[in-house]
Amino acid sequence: MFLIGQKKTMRLFCFILLNLLMVISKANAQIDETKVEEIVKNAPCIGKLTIDEALKDKIRIRSQRDLGWQVFKEADQYEVERAFLMNKSMQLRFRWHVNADNSIAPVGKRAESLCTK
């Protein structure tokens, strides 16, 4: 009788422990939109500049209107974009995909060429 009670207690303990570990791992895996934006902004770019600094230099050189940063989330996937308005109808968009390990990958030739020149 005592042994059966111990098995049930041990199963309950294991069940609670596994659920707790799953909750903790999900909480650690989740990154919010602000953090994702900061990851992209602070990523190294050309020279000693970050992506954010390189884009600020780009806007200073040309007369463009800054449309700011935007974060897009789709099924636990994040993409971060910075847009500029060249004139009333043309926009320049720079977009990066943020991977699960917080590394980034450029999406499109504009973002790719920003840090390779």
Secondary structure by P-SEA (a helix, b strand, c coil): caaaaaaaaaaaaaaaaaaaaaaaaaaaacccaaaaaaaaaaccccccccaaaaaaaaaaacccccccbbbbbcccbbbbbbbbbccccbbbbbbbbbccccbbbbccccccccccc
